[in-house]
Amino acid sequence: MKKFVSLALLAASLAVSAKALIVGADVGYLLDDKEEFISARLGHAFKADASLSHQVELELGYSSHSETIAPLGAPISATSKITPLTLNYRAESIATNKLGYYFGLGAGVARTSIKFAGSGVPSVSDHSTSLALQGFVGLSYQVSTAAKLHLGAKYIWIDEAKLLGIKADVGDDVALSGGVSVKF
């Protein structure tokens, strides 16, 4: 939890000092988990050269997976949620013809939680925090001087989580996503 607070304070300080504040949101689909993945970003463009804009951003993602199983005949619903919080470096091309590209890397933490509930069974839940890494690449389209549309892919890796006393392999996945970012 201390890591979440530290990263949130860093993002707030970036936002206050930013001359080029960038806010973005993406909606995606995890290919392995076959679930949605949404994320929001708050960033700052700190350097631009002739071809690239260099940015640092704080990104919060979210994915949830629900499943009903009946191991002994009685249905039990299981819900798992993954919430990665990463500090990212992003490079975006300076668009001369509206179409551009972006790429970047991120590192942070992911909160993984799980909850079981069933008929006649009390609810059982647990959560764990572990290392999260990501890499992303995609295309962007300059809609206006302040807004861009994005279409890309993101590789997400999350380290093992200890849930209900058992080490669980959270693993990795690829998200295909689309989104928007606005520069203030």
Residue pairs with C-beta under 8 A, 6 or more apart in sequence:
1 129
3 85
3 108
3 109
3 129
4 85
4 109
4 111
7 58
7 85
7 87
7 108
7 109
8 58
10 58
10 87
11 42
11 58
14 42
14 43
14 44
14 56
14 58
15 21
15 42
15 44
17 44
18 44
18 184
20 44
20 45
20 46
20 183
20 184
21 42
21 43
21 44
21 183
21 184
22 41
22 42
22 43
22 44
22 45
22 55
22 57
22 181
22 182
22 183
22 184
23 40
23 41
23 42
23 43
23 181
23 182
23 184
24 40
24 41
24 43
24 57
24 150
24 179
24 180
24 181
24 182
25 38
25 39
25 40
25 41
25 179
25 180
25 181
26 38
26 39
26 40
26 41
26 150
26 177
26 178
26 179
27 36
27 37
27 38
27 177
27 178
27 179
28 36
28 37
28 38
28 39
28 154
28 175
28 176
28 177
28 178
29 35
29 36
29 37
29 175
29 176
29 177
30 36
30 37
30 63
30 173
30 174
30 175
31 173
31 174
31 175
31 176
32 171
32 172
32 173
32 174
33 63
33 65
33 173
35 63
35 64
35 65
36 63
36 64
37 61
37 62
37 63
37 154
37 156
37 175
37 177
38 61
38 62
38 63
39 59
39 60
39 61
39 62
39 177
39 179
40 59
40 60
41 57
41 58
41 59
41 60
41 88
41 181
42 57
42 58
43 55
43 56
43 57
43 58
43 88
43 90
44 55
44 56
44 57
45 53
45 54
45 55
45 183
46 54
46 55
46 56
47 53
47 54
48 54
48 94
50 94
51 93
51 94
52 91
52 92
52 93
52 94
53 91
53 92
53 93
53 94
54 89
54 90
54 91
55 88
55 89
55 90
55 91
55 92
55 104
56 87
56 88
56 89
56 90
57 87
57 88
57 90
58 85
58 86
58 87
58 88
59 84
59 85
59 86
59 87
59 88
59 106
59 108
60 83
60 84
60 85
61 82
61 83
61 84
61 85
61 86
61 156
62 81
62 82
62 83
63 81
63 82
64 79
64 80
64 81
64 82
65 79
65 80
65 81
66 77
66 78
66 79
67 77
67 78
67 79
68 75
68 76
68 77
68 78
69 75
69 76
69 78
70 76
74 118
74 119
74 120
74 121
75 118
75 119
76 116
76 117
76 118
76 121
77 116
77 117
77 118
78 114
78 115
78 116
79 114
79 115
80 112
80 113
80 114
80 115
81 111
81 112
81 113
81 114
82 110
82 111
82 112
82 158
82 170
83 110
83 111
83 112
83 113
84 108
84 109
84 110
84 111
84 132
84 134
84 156
84 158
85 108
85 109
85 110
85 111
85 132
86 106
86 107
86 108
86 109
86 132
86 133
86 134
87 106
87 107
87 108
88 104
88 105
88 106
88 134
88 136
89 104
89 105
89 106
90 102
90 103
90 104
90 136
91 102
91 103
91 104
92 100
92 101
92 102
92 140
92 148
93 100
93 101
93 102
93 140
94 100
95 140
95 142
95 148
98 141
98 142
99 139
99 140
99 141
99 142
100 139
100 140
100 141
100 142
100 148
101 137
101 138
101 139
101 140
102 136
102 137
102 138
102 139
102 140
102 150
102 152
103 135
103 136
103 137
103 138
104 135
104 136
104 137
105 133
105 134
105 135
105 136
106 132
106 133
106 134
106 135
106 136
107 131
107 132
107 133
107 134
108 131
108 132
109 129
109 130
109 131
109 132
110 129
110 130
110 131
110 132
110 158
110 159
110 161
110 170
111 127
111 128
111 129
112 127
112 128
112 129
112 130
112 158
112 161
112 163
112 168
112 170
113 125
113 126
113 127
113 128
114 125
114 126
114 127
114 163
114 164
114 168
115 123
115 124
115 125
116 123
116 124
116 125
117 123
117 124
124 164
126 163
126 164
127 163
128 161
128 162
128 163
128 168
129 161
130 158
130 159
130 160
130 161
130 170
131 158
131 159
132 156
132 157
132 158
132 159
133 156
133 157
134 154
134 155
134 156
134 157
135 154
135 155
136 152
136 153
136 154
136 155
137 152
137 153
138 150
138 151
138 152
138 153
138 177
139 150
139 151
139 152
140 148
140 149
140 150
140 151
141 148
141 149
141 150
142 148
143 149
146 182
146 183
146 184
147 180
147 181
147 182
147 183
148 180
148 181
148 183
149 178
149 179
149 180
150 177
150 178
150 179
150 180
150 181
151 177
151 178
152 176
152 177
152 178
153 174
153 175
153 176
153 177
154 174
154 175
154 177
155 172
155 173
155 174
156 172
156 173
156 174
156 175
157 171
157 172
158 170
158 171
158 172
159 170
160 167
160 168
160 169
160 170
161 167
161 168
161 170
162 168
